[in-house]
């Protein structure tokens, strides 16, 4: 079982680190506790860093697998569908617009094995139709199917998705069904188009109550747009999308997949740094970066 295999490997690394720390630190009860905690903390990061550079192995029966992917019109979904198709996997590419340019390009650039599915995941009827079509195709082929600031709402939805995945992973273990999460850093996909984001920011601002606009003050929205464009300085280029596609592929059809993936070395380093930083320091940094309001009239209040 993949969980047991990964646990055994991490236990071995932990044992080696514990021995090394134990040798170089004078022993007593308190220091033993520190040694254990230090070794345990470092083990996961070392293990993940080593695995990042090791070649990824795929499942031996990969051409007998079927995978449903949502959001295949553009971005990660589009590239992931192409990647799995090139490996011989039966791909059901769910597209918001099954007759749109993205779906047509995907169909023309992939094998006949790939199936375009009309799928808006917010529409129950389309989800039901997709299930029926996929089930029918799988039966014909005799295959089991696999069922930060400025981004508060977006980040909240992703946290909820991670929490859901963690719960499903624990519930599905009894059926030997694994659940994996992919948490990419900022990549310059279509969703990161500056003009598109500026348009969304402006639309949200225009729909905000006049009183709220006055509280933020004149020029605040322009400062927000400047900060948004500065994301380009720390984002990964579009050409680096392969980093996400590679981990999506390994999580889906690879051997001994990780439960949690952070694509790319840059994403791994940034994410680790954010976890290490004290909350007070991180919030202070954000406060310095974010624009200030012009009409701060009331005293500070604590939100509980």
Beta strands, then each sheet from edge to edge (+ up, - down):
strand 1: 66-69
strand 2: 90-95
strand 3: 115-118
strand 4: 181-182
strand 5: 260-261
sheet 1: 1+ 2+ 3+
sheet 2: 4+ 5+
end
